[in-house]
């Protein structure tokens, strides 16, 4: 007899999927930054690439862990979304208002998905102790 884990609630699936996309975009940005390193900014380019690669890989890992109902991964995702809300706030006004709104909406959707009662219940059943 094989035990099947129950399917994740839709809000949790949406949140994990968006976070995975965020992580993949950060990984892509790290590669683009690495590709654009010039002789005048080697140190800055390398450190920026490494930072965004670690950040992106961390988000992808946390998204996968949340999808597997590991409750520990919720905290780093929440922190990343709160940082994202701060970034959105800094982009408000002028030509970047639409960017700010898009960033804020994504962060709020992820937070709503993580804190939805069905998601909280699914993550509360974390059997990995």
Secondary structure, 3 states (H helix, E strand, C coil): CCCCCCCCCHHHHHHHHHHHHHHHHHHHHHHHHHHCCCHHHHHHHHHHHHHHHHHHHHHHHHHHHHHCCCCCHHHHHHHHHHHHHHHHHHCCCHHHHHHHHHHHHHHHHHHHHHHCHHHHHHHHCCCCC
